[in-house]
């Protein structure tokens, strides 16, 4: 019989990536059609604009078992809605600083700007982020035990 | 303070009797000397029976104007310096009808915290008398003299606020401007390591019983519908059944008022568990001051807040930690 307790499972993080419809989601698409790889544990959620992401989305992702959350949008100045990502930048800057103040690891959440033409960058960003989170380990400080138990 | 109270009472009676205002918002006597509560007075008799203004009137009255300013007739309200910031902020958000409110600015001289008095070992307090920096506290067990700066409310300890709005004023004594740093405690936390901070907040937030008092008292937290009342949100539990919910509630509560919080300190005053909630709000204020320029919510009833404006040169979120760019 297999001994489950001593079996050492390699940690594969769950990553949630919020991608804006106009740039980063298209960037992910380009990465795919260019046959560039990025880890399969990155789960993309398409949002109309990076500024659609409410701080609660990020916390909710952590609650539901994410180990890292990355938010991707158009480069500042290139927003489809002209100014959306400027607001994102301020919101996330204050939120990230605040999460760190609460003692949550600062590397766990990240913002990256990826345009529709940057398929290669999308893949590089995701590879790098997954590597960071794998080194960082499991999300314990913002996880919900009730969700974990149900897994 | 007694002279101020008498003058306020006289003026309130005058306004009601002449019909200039339909109601007066002030403080009414509680069961004990240390628990006066906000109240709406509609007649001169009500004023005579219950009106009070003393060292325990710490409550911020501006939030009550959201409802009463929509009623018929004018409302007179007594506002302390810190309350006027919340008033301005609510006018800015179109929650208070400014033209329906008659603001009477009253002096403050710092309010006392009954919890801090109790912590000094004085219970069953029956009255206080303040002489300069000494507070003579009388209780059922006799009289004790306490040092005032040690027993004032947290919000008063670092306050240098002045009235931002007034239609008339009742100020008999000036409060001296002091040299205080309201971010001192935030800086202390920032200097800790990540693990220490996590432990600190875990200890503090695990005391939370989710009574929602901090939300209910906050002038900035006055949405008609609140996410924490939505039973489908998964975070509306009345008692925390997971550590996550404690953090979720407090992060979202603090973030929701970021840029609009005037640092009136009501959240910490009402918390039955004495969680230092003002340290969460002040972190946002400090960060936004550092990153986007000094800003005090409620200084004006016009203009944009840091989170509803931007510049092209703003710092990247990944580079910002501890309120400073790397």
Boltz contact constraints between the chains, C-beta under 6 A:
constraints:
  - contact:
      token1: [A, 55]
      token2: [B, 255]
      max_distance: 6.0
  - contact:
      token1: [A, 56]
      token2: [B, 252]
      max_distance: 6.0
  - contact:
      token1: [A, 59]
      token2: [B, 248]
      max_distance: 6.0
  - contact:
      token1: [A, 63]
      token2: [B, 244]
      max_distance: 6.0
  - contact:
      token1: [A, 86]
      token2: [B, 310]
      max_distance: 6.0
  - contact:
      token1: [A, 89]
      token2: [B, 314]
      max_distance: 6.0
  - contact:
      token1: [A, 90]
      token2: [B, 307]
      max_distance: 6.0
  - contact:
      token1: [A, 90]
      token2: [B, 310]
      max_distance: 6.0
  - contact:
      token1: [A, 92]
      token2: [B, 317]
      max_distance: 6.0
  - contact:
      token1: [A, 93]
      token2: [B, 315]
      max_distance: 6.0
  - contact:
      token1: [A, 93]
      token2: [B, 317]
      max_distance: 6.0
  - contact:
      token1: [A, 93]
      token2: [B, 320]
      max_distance: 6.0
  - contact:
      token1: [A, 94]
      token2: [B, 287]
      max_distance: 6.0
  - contact:
      token1: [A, 96]
      token2: [B, 317]
      max_distance: 6.0
  - contact:
      token1: [A, 97]
      token2: [B, 287]
      max_distance: 6.0
  - contact:
      token1: [A, 97]
      token2: [B, 320]
      max_distance: 6.0
  - contact:
      token1: [A, 97]
      token2: [B, 321]
      max_distance: 6.0
  - contact:
      token1: [A, 97]
      token2: [B, 323]
      max_distance: 6.0
  - contact:
      token1: [A, 100]
      token2: [B, 321]
      max_distance: 6.0
  - contact:
      token1: [A, 101]
      token2: [B, 283]
      max_distance: 6.0
  - contact:
      token1: [A, 102]
      token2: [B, 201]
      max_distance: 6.0
  - contact:
      token1: [A, 103]
      token2: [B, 194]
      max_distance: 6.0
  - contact:
      token1: [A, 103]
      token2: [B, 197]
      max_distance: 6.0
  - contact:
      token1: [A, 103]
      token2: [B, 198]
      max_distance: 6.0
  - contact:
      token1: [A, 103]
      token2: [B, 201]
      max_distance: 6.0
  - contact:
      token1: [A, 106]
      token2: [B, 321]
      max_distance: 6.0
  - contact:
      token1: [A, 110]
      token2: [B, 318]
      max_distance: 6.0
  - contact:
      token1: [A, 111]
      token2: [B, 317]
      max_distance: 6.0
  - contact:
      token1: [A, 111]
      token2: [B, 318]
      max_distance: 6.0
  - contact:
      token1: [A, 144]
      token2: [B, 242]
      max_distance: 6.0
  - contact:
      token1: [A, 144]
      token2: [B, 244]
      max_distance: 6.0
  - contact:
      token1: [A, 145]
      token2: [B, 242]
      max_distance: 6.0
  - contact:
      token1: [A, 146]
      token2: [B, 242]
      max_distance: 6.0
